[in-house]
Amino acid sequence: MDKSEIMAQLKRLLHSQFEIDPDSIDGSTRQADLGIDSILMVGLMLDIESELGFSFDMMDLPKNPSLNEICDLVYRNLNK
């Protein structure tokens, strides 16, 4: 799975869970821009694991990550 596929999956999850229009966000969109707090972000990351069938070795996200940073983390964990 490449980063564009991960981004598409992430946008689908954001739409289904938080009703965020996928066309209104891009890789530079940050967690705070989405109005998602850290607890909801952890839930989202767990859903990503479930949807993509892997487990994070470590959820080392910076404070207020961008969608690109989340995609990079997912990509690194998927390709270990």
Rosetta blueprint (number, residue, H / E / L):
1 M L
2 D L
3 K H
4 S H
5 E H
6 I H
7 M H
8 A H
9 Q H
10 L H
11 K H
12 R H
13 L H
14 L H
15 H H
16 S H
17 Q H
18 F H
19 E L
20 I L
21 D L
22 P H
23 D H
24 S H
25 I L
26 D L
27 G L
28 S L
29 T L
30 R E
31 Q H
32 A H
33 D H
34 L H
35 G L
36 I L
37 D L
38 S H
39 I H
40 L H
41 M H
42 V H
43 G H
44 L H
45 M H
46 L H
47 D H
48 I H
49 E H
50 S H
51 E H
52 L H
53 G L
54 F L
55 S L
56 F L
57 D L
58 M L
59 M L
60 D L
61 L L
62 P L
63 K L
64 N L
65 P L
66 S E
67 L H
68 N H
69 E H
70 I H
71 C H
72 D H
73 L H
74 V H
75 Y H
76 R H
77 N H
78 L H
79 N L
80 K L
